[in-house]
C-alpha cells in the first residue's frame, strides 16, 4: 500500500522482501480467506501506549476506502459477523490487488532479497542486500513483528529502530491461544474440539463476547485470542459459560417443568454434553435431580458457570500468534506521516510499531491506513 501510493506520486520505489513470494502472511490469514478489513474499525479497536496515535491514519484511509479499492479490481468478497469482510475465492486475491497496484504505479518488487545492513548517508540511506545495494532518500520499514517465524519473521525492524536510537517497547505474542497447567489439562482431557459462546473477561475488566474452543494444548477460539492481548502472565481470566441464560432462572423453570430430571441432563440441552459430563466427573457440579438442588447450590452453580475462572500457564507464543504486541514506540513517530521525529527520511509502518488491533480485520486495516499515510509523505 505504501509502495503503490508513493509510486503513484511519481517516486522511484523498490520493495525489498526476503520472501519467495509476496504477502505470505496475507495468504495464510483468515484460514486462507483473508479477513482483509473491518467495517467498524475505529481507534477504540487498537492497543497502543498512545491511544490517540492511530486516529489520523485511520480517519484518512478508512475501511470504506479499501473496500472501494477491491471493488475497482472486481474482487468478490463477503460480509461475516461483527463487520468482518473476507475474500470469496481466497487470500491470493488480496495479494493480486496489491501487486497489480504496485505494477500500475511502477514499483519494483525484489523478492528473495535479505537486508544485510542499513546506513545513513549525507543525503538518505544505503541499504545492502544479499544481491544488490540501494541508495534512497526515504527508507520505510514495514517488516512486521515476530509472529510466525516460519514465514520469515525477524526482529530486523526493531534492530533498525535501535540502530538509530529509537525507543522500542517490549514485545509479546498477541491474538494467541492459551496453554494450561498440567492439572487443568487433565481436567479438560477429552474436550478438544468443543466450542461454545461465552463472555471472557480479563483482570483489567476488558470483555469479549465470542466463542471459546478447547484444544489439545489449552484454550483457543476468537474470545480467547482477543483476550490474550489484555492478559499478562500470572493473571486469571473469567469466563461466562452461559452468557444468555442465567442459571437461577433456568433452575426455577426446570423445577416446574422437569423436577425429576437430573441437572446433568438438563444442562446438556444448553451446553456441550462432553463439557457437562467433565464437570460432573471432576465433581465441579453435582448430578442431582433438579428438585433436590438447594438454593445455596443454585447460588454456587451461578458463580461457577457465569464466573468460571482459569489461570493460563502461558500462550503458544509467536509460533501461532497472529500479531506482536509492542514494538517501535509511537512517541518516536509522526502520527500523520509515520516518519521518525529524530531521523529524517526514516519511516516505520504496520505491525513493527506499537499498534495492535483486535482480531477481525483490524490489523490489516491499520496496515492499509498506515501504508497510505506514509506513502503520501515519504
Buried (B, 14 or more C-beta within 10 A) or exposed (E): BBBBBBBBEEBEBBBBBBBEEBBBBBBBBBEEBBBBBBBBBBBEBBBBEBEEBBBBBBEEBBBEBBBEBBEEEEBEBEEBEBBBBBBEEBBBBBBBBBBEBBEEBBBBBBEEBBBEEBEBEEEBBBBBBEEEEBEBEBBBBBBBBBBBEEEBBBBBBBBBBEBBEBEBBEBBBBBBBBBBBEEBBEBBEEBEEBEBBBBBBBEEEBBBBBBBBBBEBBBBBBBBBBBBBBBEEEEEBBBBBBBEBEBEEBBEEBEEEBEEBBBBBBBBEBBBEBBBBBBBEEEEBBBEBBEEBEEEBBEBBBEBBBEBEBBBBBBBBBEBBBBBBBBBBBBBBBBEBBBBEEBEBBBBBBBBBBBBBBBBBBBBBBBBBBBBBBBBBB
